[in-house]
Amino acid sequence: MSRRRGPQRSWTSKVPHGNAKNPHLIAPGLRNHFVYLLADESGEVIYVGCTRNPEQRWRDHRTTKRWSSEVASKRMVGPYDYPTARRIERELQDLHRPRYDARFRASRIHA
């Protein structure tokens, strides 16, 4: 039987900045996720998202989303650990029902 020497290191010490492709591998307690809300000119929230890199995510939206020209204001909260950020994102989506959230698009068409 072999003996362990020194303190046992957790696998999470090898993932200091999290892992976007495998969110379950994000180090517990690491606070590097933000929740953001995008609103139109009337103040209606049109999109809610979660990201580790808000600047890059906004650039992505501006270049890939046809609705990005409707954004008049941005709000951001955080940082949070990944599970907390996702929970807050879902709660804000449920509260605001943003028109460009895929979860609510079908219900708006048929409502």
Secondary structure as the mmCIF struct_conf table of DSSP 4:
data_model
#
loop_
_struct_conf.conf_type_id
_struct_conf.id
_struct_conf.beg_label_comp_id
_struct_conf.beg_label_asym_id
_struct_conf.beg_label_seq_id
_struct_conf.end_label_comp_id
_struct_conf.end_label_asym_id
_struct_conf.end_label_seq_id
HELX_LH_PP_P HELX_LH_PP_P1 SER A 2 ARG A 4
BEND BEND1 GLY A 6 GLY A 6
HELX_LH_PP_P HELX_LH_PP_P2 PRO A 7 SER A 10
HELX_RH_3T_P HELX_RH_3T_P1 TRP A 11 LYS A 14
TURN_TY1_P TURN_TY1_P1 PRO A 16 HIS A 17
TURN_TY1_P TURN_TY1_P2 ALA A 20 LYS A 21
HELX_RH_3T_P HELX_RH_3T_P2 PRO A 23 LEU A 25
BEND BEND2 ILE A 26 ILE A 26
HELX_LH_PP_P HELX_LH_PP_P3 ALA A 27 ALA A 27
TURN_TY1_P TURN_TY1_P3 PRO A 28 GLY A 29
STRN STRN1 HIS A 33 ALA A 39
TURN_TY1_P TURN_TY1_P4 GLU A 41 SER A 42
BEND BEND3 GLY A 43 GLY A 43
STRN STRN2 VAL A 45 THR A 51
BEND BEND4 ARG A 52 ARG A 52
HELX_RH_AL_P HELX_RH_AL_P1 PRO A 54 THR A 64
HELX_RH_3T_P HELX_RH_3T_P3 ARG A 66 GLU A 70
STRN STRN3 SER A 73 TYR A 80
HELX_RH_AL_P HELX_RH_AL_P2 TYR A 82 HIS A 96
TURN_TY1_P TURN_TY1_P5 ARG A 99 TYR A 100
HELX_RH_AL_P HELX_RH_AL_P3 ALA A 102 HIS A 110
#
